Amino acid sequence: MWRGRWRTTGSALLRVIIVWAVSTLTMLVLAGILPDFRLQSDDGDSITQIALTAAWGAGAFGLLSAVVWPVLVRALLLVPALVLGLLVFFLNGSLLLIALSLIPAWRGEAAPETAVVVAAVMSAVASATSTALAVRDDEAYRRRLYRLADRRRRRLGVPPSGSRGSGAGSPGPGSPPPGLVFLQLDGVGYEVLRDACAAGLMPTVADWLDGSHRITRWRTDWSSQTGASQLGILHGSNFDVPAFRWYEKDTGEVMVCNRPTSAAELQRRAVARTGDGGLLTLDGASRGNLFSGGADQLALVLSVSARRGRANRSRAGYFAYFSDPANAVRTAVSFVAEVVREIGQSLRARIRGDRPRVSRGGLYPLIRAFATVVERDVVVAAVIGDVLAGRAAVYADLVAYDEVAHHSGPRGRDTGRVLARLDRSLALIARVAEHAPREYRIVLLSDHGQSPGETFLSRYGLTLKDLVRAGCGLPVSRRAGRTRSGAEARAAVLAALHRPVEEGEEARPGPGSDPVVLASGNLALISFPDVPGRASRERVERAHPALLATLANHPGVGFLLVDGVVLGPGGAVARLDVPGEAEELLSPFGPGAAEAVRRTDAFPHVADIMVNSAYDPDTGAVHAFEEQIGSHGGLGGEQGHPFLMWPTVLSDPGADPRADPEAEPEAEQEAEPVGAEAVHRVLRRWLREADGPQVPLGLRREAVQDPRPEGVGGGILPSAGVPARDETR
């Protein structure tokens, strides 16, 4: 608390000093231009003395304006507006003459008509400077949003709401049911969040944990990345999503989770499998996500960004945000500052000789600034708009940490600063929620964590694709190529610019028998296009006798999955259909690893060979097959342990909703959710607790009873016959 107050006081003092300095420079410039305005004695002064005189005069004028001007305005309230407008200039000039008379030794002097001009220019410059500095002030931003909310309440005739926290209790009689805001901190692992709170980087989250909230970790599927996790969380099924990118033999195409066309297809498949529109079907809003969750209010949602038509463009969220000049200035200033910050941090890391390290040049500073500033500001503003509009459920993704951690590592000064700024965004949303027309319960969660480690290319001098080609007896390029990073921010930038994402050869590999090798963090997939269906182990060994042994025995590879068989180093073999074999072989990768692999093995589009990198349990390090020193996508380390943080008024994630509420909680209720689909069920239960049973949208329109068991919803996808609005209110 004290740290926050000192920070606020320091920021205000810094703004005063900057405005004073700018006013001093303005006075010096005007003294050099205007003949009837001087800042020196008749005998002449040194440059230093003139500068001190200007500082004295600017300070006196600013102080008089702050103290005397409000009193004069109140005294002149009865003066007609036109007369008052003319008096303003003369009164301002009079204040400047008084300020000049306070300068020692009568060094300041101006003709009355010149004083009016000088005062007007200095007031305009000081006001512009103060406004430019205030655009990055969260408290000033909050006050502005509160005034908008107050005007909206008066227009709608809604009485002002009392002060509420982020996890307040039950609403009073006659009040609308509580709403839920789900804020996803992309890539922030459970231990990273805990450590950030302990280090004082996230005081808002720490305060919530000390009082209104509880936290647990949950376990991802084998594919520990945003596409699989968010599809499961928002739509209840991530079946047949084996990785971030994979090759589908039946269509000959590569599916990439952050490509708009792929995201739309994955969402369609999930809806078809569950028969449900998603978590946000009823009065929901989806902001900055890969998928819509069935929401009608959409902004920056990748799965709809490929649509054509004015009402369906995902870029509309940016247009709505930047149509406000104050927002544009606020974000532009922060964007430039973030680009400079990244360049400085990259140079310092290079000078220090930090290892591991990846390239951070080219367009990366702009991409990072887009993720940590532009997308954050637009998404936060959209969430605030949803809260002030009183929507029942909001799900938003903040990708800033994930993008920086890929290039700077999951822990360190760079990512620590990003977490601190995310905490300020959370505090801003919580403060605005206190003035919303309904109570809100804020749930924090992440979709995966990140594991550190040197890249496969940096550690061993070749890419996995080179290793595969060598194992197949194919020619290998002498110059090792780099694998493009699959960070979500890059796709968000391209979607915002309405540019295609990874099209061309990567989207549809050419014909031939060469293997298709695709990287997804520290997980890689190898497919043979000329082999129909899934290749058996025998067929792979017959066609490429050295390949499996080359991969399994490489020090950078942890294990392989080939047609229901797990292969490890030193000839280790475990069949998934034999109880206990896979559990023993995969035990270094943590509890549940064998079950996660077993589930993926049943996917129709699982690759012919699945490759998971090596993992060091002592250091938590993995080897990404992409150019990332903080990675996720496979098994091993903190990447598979995101967090779920909820208000205590909601039931525990592991609680049985059918249990007697009066019964004592059992230890089993503390069990961590396993898989994104389990998290979806928890969030859906919390929606029922807040607003009663969730009636599927499609059935609600037909006014029929849902025949399915509890927990299985229904509904429609907005794209199925109903055009979804894409806006930021």
KAURNOR-V116086 format. One record per residue. N is the residue number from 1. RES is the residue in one small letter. PHI is phi as a letter, one per 30 degrees, with the letter a starting at -180 (NA if undefined). Layout:
N_RES_PHI, N_RES_PHI
This chain:
1_m_NA, 2_w_d, 3_r_d, 4_g_d, 5_r_d, 6_w_d, 7_r_d, 8_t_d, 9_t_d, 10_g_d, 11_s_d, 12_a_d, 13_l_d, 14_l_d, 15_r_d, 16_v_d, 17_i_d, 18_i_d, 19_v_d, 20_w_d, 21_a_d, 22_v_d, 23_s_d, 24_t_d, 25_l_d, 26_t_d, 27_m_d, 28_l_d, 29_v_d, 30_l_d, 31_a_d, 32_g_d, 33_i_c, 34_l_d, 35_p_d, 36_d_c, 37_f_b, 38_r_b, 39_l_b, 40_q_b, 41_s_d, 42_d_d, 43_d_d, 44_g_i, 45_d_b, 46_s_d, 47_i_d, 48_t_d, 49_q_d, 50_i_d, 51_a_d, 52_l_d, 53_t_d, 54_a_d, 55_a_d, 56_w_d, 57_g_d, 58_a_d, 59_g_d, 60_a_d, 61_f_d, 62_g_d, 63_l_d, 64_l_d, 65_s_d, 66_a_d, 67_v_c, 68_v_d, 69_w_e, 70_p_e, 71_v_d, 72_l_d, 73_v_d, 74_r_d, 75_a_d, 76_l_c, 77_l_d, 78_l_d, 79_v_d, 80_p_e, 81_a_d, 82_l_d, 83_v_d, 84_l_d, 85_g_d, 86_l_d, 87_l_d, 88_v_e, 89_f_d, 90_f_d, 91_l_d, 92_n_d, 93_g_d, 94_s_d, 95_l_d, 96_l_d, 97_l_d, 98_i_d, 99_a_d, 100_l_d, 101_s_d, 102_l_d, 103_i_d, 104_p_e, 105_a_i, 106_w_h, 107_r_d, 108_g_c, 109_e_a, 110_a_a, 111_a_d, 112_p_e, 113_e_d, 114_t_d, 115_a_d, 116_v_d, 117_v_d, 118_v_d, 119_a_d, 120_a_d, 121_v_d, 122_m_d, 123_s_d, 124_a_d, 125_v_d, 126_a_d, 127_s_d, 128_a_d, 129_t_d, 130_s_d, 131_t_d, 132_a_d, 133_l_d, 134_a_d, 135_v_d, 136_r_c, 137_d_d, 138_d_d, 139_e_d, 140_a_d, 141_y_d, 142_r_d, 143_r_d, 144_r_d, 145_l_d, 146_y_d, 147_r_d, 148_l_d, 149_a_d, 150_d_d, 151_r_d, 152_r_d, 153_r_d, 154_r_d, 155_r_d, 156_l_d, 157_g_i, 158_v_c, 159_p_d, 160_p_e, 161_s_d, 162_g_d, 163_s_d, 164_r_b, 165_g_c, 166_s_d, 167_g_b, 168_a_d, 169_g_d, 170_s_d, 171_p_d, 172_g_d, 173_p_d, 174_g_i, 175_s_d, 176_p_d, 177_p_d, 178_p_d, 179_g_c, 180_l_b, 181_v_c, 182_f_c, 183_l_c, 184_q_c, 185_l_c, 186_d_e, 187_g_i, 188_v_d, 189_g_d, 190_y_e, 191_e_d, 192_v_d, 193_l_d, 194_r_e, 195_d_d, 196_a_d, 197_c_d, 198_a_d, 199_a_d, 200_g_i, 201_l_d, 202_m_b, 203_p_d, 204_t_d, 205_v_d, 206_a_d, 207_d_d, 208_w_d, 209_l_d, 210_d_d, 211_g_b, 212_s_c, 213_h_b, 214_r_b, 215_i_b, 216_t_b, 217_r_c, 218_w_b, 219_r_c, 220_t_d, 221_d_d, 222_w_e, 223_s_d, 224_s_c, 225_q_b, 226_t_e, 227_g_e, 228_a_d, 229_s_d, 230_q_d, 231_l_d, 232_g_d, 233_i_d, 234_l_d, 235_h_c, 236_g_i, 237_s_a, 238_n_b, 239_f_d, 240_d_i, 241_v_c, 242_p_d, 243_a_a, 244_f_d, 245_r_b, 246_w_a, 247_y_c, 248_e_c, 249_k_d, 250_d_d, 251_t_c, 252_g_i, 253_e_c, 254_v_c, 255_m_d, 256_v_b, 257_c_d, 258_n_c, 259_r_c, 260_p_e, 261_t_d, 262_s_d, 263_a_d, 264_a_d, 265_e_d, 266_l_d, 267_q_d, 268_r_d, 269_r_d, 270_a_d, 271_v_d, 272_a_d, 273_r_d, 274_t_c, 275_g_i, 276_d_b, 277_g_d, 278_g_k, 279_l_d, 280_l_c, 281_t_d, 282_l_c, 283_d_h, 284_g_c, 285_a_b, 286_s_c, 287_r_b, 288_g_i, 289_n_c, 290_l_d, 291_f_b, 292_s_d, 293_g_i, 294_g_i, 295_a_d, 296_d_d, 297_q_c, 298_l_b, 299_a_a, 300_l_h, 301_v_c, 302_l_d, 303_s_d, 304_v_c, 305_s_d, 306_a_d, 307_r_d, 308_r_c, 309_g_j, 310_r_d, 311_a_d, 312_n_c, 313_r_d, 314_s_d, 315_r_d, 316_a_e, 317_g_d, 318_y_d, 319_f_d, 320_a_d, 321_y_d, 322_f_d, 323_s_d, 324_d_d, 325_p_e, 326_a_d, 327_n_d, 328_a_d, 329_v_d, 330_r_e, 331_t_d, 332_a_d, 333_v_d, 334_s_d, 335_f_d, 336_v_d, 337_a_d, 338_e_d, 339_v_d, 340_v_d, 341_r_d, 342_e_d, 343_i_d, 344_g_d, 345_q_d, 346_s_d, 347_l_d, 348_r_d, 349_a_d, 350_r_d, 351_i_d, 352_r_d, 353_g_i, 354_d_d, 355_r_b, 356_p_d, 357_r_a, 358_v_b, 359_s_d, 360_r_b, 361_g_c, 362_g_i, 363_l_d, 364_y_e, 365_p_e, 366_l_d, 367_i_d, 368_r_d, 369_a_d, 370_f_d, 371_a_d, 372_t_d, 373_v_b, 374_v_d, 375_e_d, 376_r_e, 377_d_d, 378_v_d, 379_v_d, 380_v_d, 381_a_d, 382_a_d, 383_v_d, 384_i_d, 385_g_d, 386_d_d, 387_v_d, 388_l_d, 389_a_d, 390_g_i, 391_r_d, 392_a_d, 393_a_b, 394_v_b, 395_y_b, 396_a_b, 397_d_c, 398_l_c, 399_v_c, 400_a_e, 401_y_d, 402_d_e, 403_e_d, 404_v_d, 405_a_d, 406_h_e, 407_h_c, 408_s_c, 409_g_j, 410_p_d, 411_r_b, 412_g_k, 413_r_d, 414_d_d, 415_t_d, 416_g_d, 417_r_d, 418_v_d, 419_l_d, 420_a_d, 421_r_d, 422_l_d, 423_d_d, 424_r_d, 425_s_d, 426_l_d, 427_a_d, 428_l_d, 429_i_d, 430_a_d, 431_r_d, 432_v_d, 433_a_d, 434_e_d, 435_h_c, 436_a_d, 437_p_d, 438_r_b, 439_e_d, 440_y_b, 441_r_c, 442_i_c, 443_v_c, 444_l_c, 445_l_a, 446_s_b, 447_d_c, 448_h_a, 449_g_c, 450_q_b, 451_s_c, 452_p_d, 453_g_k, 454_e_d, 455_t_d, 456_f_e, 457_l_d, 458_s_d, 459_r_d, 460_y_c, 461_g_i, 462_l_a, 463_t_d, 464_l_d, 465_k_d, 466_d_d, 467_l_d, 468_v_d, 469_r_d, 470_a_d, 471_g_d, 472_c_c, 473_g_i, 474_l_c, 475_p_d, 476_v_c, 477_s_d, 478_r_d, 479_r_c, 480_a_d, 481_g_d, 482_r_c, 483_t_c, 484_r_d, 485_s_d, 486_g_c, 487_a_e, 488_e_d, 489_a_d, 490_r_d, 491_a_d, 492_a_d, 493_v_d, 494_l_d, 495_a_d, 496_a_d, 497_l_d, 498_h_i, 499_r_c, 500_p_d, 501_v_c, 502_e_h, 503_e_d, 504_g_i, 505_e_d, 506_e_d, 507_a_d, 508_r_b, 509_p_e, 510_g_d, 511_p_d, 512_g_k, 513_s_c, 514_d_d, 515_p_d, 516_v_c, 517_v_c, 518_l_b, 519_a_c, 520_s_b, 521_g_i, 522_n_c, 523_l_c, 524_a_b, 525_l_b, 526_i_b, 527_s_b, 528_f_c, 529_p_d, 530_d_d, 531_v_c, 532_p_d, 533_g_i, 534_r_d, 535_a_d, 536_s_d, 537_r_d, 538_e_d, 539_r_d, 540_v_d, 541_e_d, 542_r_d, 543_a_d, 544_h_b, 545_p_e, 546_a_c, 547_l_d, 548_l_d, 549_a_d, 550_t_d, 551_l_d, 552_a_d, 553_n_c, 554_h_d, 555_p_d, 556_g_d, 557_v_c, 558_g_d, 559_f_a, 560_l_b, 561_l_b, 562_v_b, 563_d_h, 564_g_i, 565_v_b, 566_v_c, 567_l_c, 568_g_c, 569_p_d, 570_g_i, 571_g_i, 572_a_d, 573_v_b, 574_a_b, 575_r_d, 576_l_d, 577_d_d, 578_v_c, 579_p_e, 580_g_j, 581_e_d, 582_a_d, 583_e_e, 584_e_d, 585_l_d, 586_l_c, 587_s_e, 588_p_d, 589_f_d, 590_g_j, 591_p_d, 592_g_i, 593_a_d, 594_a_d, 595_e_d, 596_a_d, 597_v_d, 598_r_d, 599_r_d, 600_t_d, 601_d_d, 602_a_d, 603_f_d, 604_p_d, 605_h_c, 606_v_d, 607_a_d, 608_d_d, 609_i_b, 610_m_c, 611_v_c, 612_n_c, 613_s_d, 614_a_d, 615_y_b, 616_d_c, 617_p_d, 618_d_d, 619_t_c, 620_g_i, 621_a_d, 622_v_b, 623_h_b, 624_a_d, 625_f_d, 626_e_c, 627_e_d, 628_q_b, 629_i_c, 630_g_b, 631_s_b, 632_h_a, 633_g_k, 634_g_b, 635_l_c, 636_g_k, 637_g_i, 638_e_d, 639_q_d, 640_g_c, 641_h_b, 642_p_d, 643_f_b, 644_l_b, 645_m_b, 646_w_b, 647_p_d, 648_t_d, 649_v_d, 650_l_c, 651_s_d, 652_d_d, 653_p_e, 654_g_d, 655_a_d, 656_d_d, 657_p_d, 658_r_c, 659_a_d, 660_d_d, 661_p_d, 662_e_d, 663_a_d, 664_e_d, 665_p_d, 666_e_c, 667_a_d, 668_e_d, 669_q_d, 670_e_d, 671_a_d, 672_e_d, 673_p_d, 674_v_c, 675_g_j, 676_a_d, 677_e_d, 678_a_d, 679_v_d, 680_h_e, 681_r_d, 682_v_d, 683_l_d, 684_r_d, 685_r_d, 686_w_d, 687_l_d, 688_r_d, 689_e_d, 690_a_d, 691_d_b, 692_g_i, 693_p_e, 694_q_d, 695_v_d, 696_p_e, 697_l_d, 698_g_d, 699_l_d, 700_r_d, 701_r_d, 702_e_c, 703_a_h, 704_v_b, 705_q_d, 706_d_d, 707_p_d, 708_r_d, 709_p_d, 710_e_e, 711_g_j, 712_v_c, 713_g_c, 714_g_b, 715_g_k, 716_i_b, 717_l_d, 718_p_e, 719_s_d, 720_a_c, 721_g_j, 722_v_b, 723_p_d, 724_a_d, 725_r_d, 726_d_b, 727_e_a, 728_t_c, 729_r_c
